[in-house]
Amino acid sequence: MKIVLAAVALLALTTPAFAFDCAKATTDVEKAICADSQLKTLDDQLAAAYAAVKSASTPAEQKMLARSQKRWIAEREYCSGGDAGINACIAQKTKDRLSLLTGTPESGPGAAAKMVPVFLVQDGSTKQWDIDMALVRFADAKTAGEKTFNRLVDAILKQAKLGPHGEDSHDMIYAMEDTLSLTYAGPALISARHDFYINEGGAHGNYGTGNFNVDMTTGKQLTISGVVDAAGATTLTQWCKTEIDAERAKRVPDADDVPYDAKTRDATIAETVRDLRSWSIGADEITVSFDPYAVGAYAEGAYACSFPTKDVKALALKAAPLP
């Protein structure tokens, strides 16, 4: 996160801050920010980053930026009831928002070219989808890798169900939420985590995680064959299976096995580990995500397994562009 703070510090030299007036703080979150000098500094940096994005945006982009920021501020208010403590919650949410606005990755030296946030927000009703997308892309894609990354981001934006949905929602508001986080960015590799939620009626909405892992040299998405050989993939699968089994034993210790036979469950784990669209790559850790229903009942929530990046590198092919 030091990279984020350094980037925003540079913005603050040229961009006036537009943080809220502490004399007018009314909510618990606003009061907590004003009572903590570190939180107030983070909030001022966020205001400077927001102003910088706004000044570089078109009128239409500014409108989406403002809508997105308004929603984010409303979401930040839930920190007042968070289990981690209000100050820790505010700090983490602010740092995450800073990373988005400045195009700064969670790990790695950063992309070779400028990355910028892109927002698509539509207020919902019983006749119109509620859309909230906060993504990041290259400002001016020139290389094959940059163009590939932007195509993947644009494909998400094209999924937005804009305008009236034309059906009886039974007084429900259908919703789509999409966020993109850069888990690693460097000249050779960019890994981005795409978290999504969609509710189009039914008993509950659905959520999940997808990932982009772009080899910036070739301009192609990474595949398992470009990272490890068959023996390495088998080893990773076994590591993942052991971790998931242990986690499920904690969540539902008295339950029978997953609602699939062991052979099917094991095949799902092996298939997911071998699909790098399930990999979120960081400098220190690689996480493989499983969507709800994949290896357990929906009520159990989503599962994931994680490997130290250095351990995966020990198995990796020599040319694999891992951190």
RAPEVEN-V171843 format. One record per backbone hydrogen bond with DSSP energy under -0.5 kcal/mol. CO is the residue of the C=O (numbers start at 1). NH is the residue of the N-H. If there is no record, write none. Layout:
CO | NH
CO | NH
//
This chain:
1 | 5
2 | 6
3 | 7
4 | 8
5 | 9
6 | 10
7 | 11
8 | 12
9 | 13
10 | 13
10 | 14
11 | 14
11 | 15
20 | 22
21 | 24
22 | 25
27 | 31
28 | 32
29 | 33
30 | 34
31 | 35
32 | 36
33 | 36
35 | 37
36 | 40
37 | 41
38 | 42
39 | 43
40 | 44
41 | 45
42 | 46
43 | 47
44 | 48
45 | 49
46 | 50
47 | 51
48 | 52
49 | 53
50 | 54
51 | 55
52 | 56
54 | 57
58 | 62
59 | 63
60 | 64
61 | 65
62 | 66
63 | 67
64 | 68
65 | 69
66 | 70
67 | 71
68 | 72
69 | 73
70 | 74
71 | 75
72 | 76
73 | 77
74 | 77
75 | 78
76 | 79
77 | 80
78 | 81
79 | 82
82 | 85
85 | 89
86 | 90
87 | 91
88 | 92
89 | 93
90 | 94
91 | 95
92 | 96
93 | 97
94 | 98
95 | 99
96 | 100
97 | 101
98 | 102
99 | 103
99 | 104
100 | 103
107 | 185
114 | 139
116 | 137
118 | 135
120 | 133
122 | 131
125 | 128
126 | 169
127 | 165
127 | 166
128 | 125
129 | 131
130 | 176
131 | 122
132 | 178
133 | 120
134 | 180
135 | 118
137 | 116
143 | 147
144 | 148
145 | 149
146 | 150
147 | 151
148 | 152
149 | 153
150 | 154
151 | 155
152 | 156
153 | 157
154 | 158
156 | 159
157 | 160
160 | 162
163 | 129
167 | 169
169 | 172
172 | 174
174 | 130
175 | 199
176 | 132
177 | 197
178 | 134
179 | 195
181 | 183
181 | 193
182 | 106
184 | 191
185 | 110
188 | 216
188 | 217
189 | 186
190 | 214
191 | 183
191 | 184
192 | 194
192 | 212
193 | 181
193 | 195
194 | 210
195 | 179
196 | 208
197 | 177
198 | 206
199 | 175
201 | 200
206 | 198
207 | 292
208 | 196
210 | 194
212 | 192
213 | 215
213 | 222
214 | 190
214 | 216
215 | 219
215 | 220
216 | 145
220 | 215
223 | 226
224 | 227
224 | 228
227 | 317
229 | 233
230 | 234
231 | 235
232 | 236
233 | 237
234 | 238
235 | 239
236 | 240
237 | 241
238 | 242
239 | 243
240 | 244
241 | 245
242 | 246
243 | 247
244 | 248
245 | 249
246 | 250
247 | 251
248 | 252
252 | 255
258 | 260
261 | 265
262 | 266
263 | 267
264 | 268
265 | 269
266 | 270
267 | 271
268 | 272
269 | 273
270 | 274
272 | 275
274 | 224
274 | 276
275 | 278
276 | 279
277 | 211
278 | 289
279 | 281
280 | 287
284 | 309
285 | 282
286 | 307
287 | 280
287 | 289
288 | 305
290 | 303
291 | 294
297 | 300
298 | 301
303 | 290
305 | 288
307 | 286
308 | 311
308 | 312
309 | 313
310 | 314
311 | 315
312 | 315
312 | 316
317 | 320
320 | 322
//
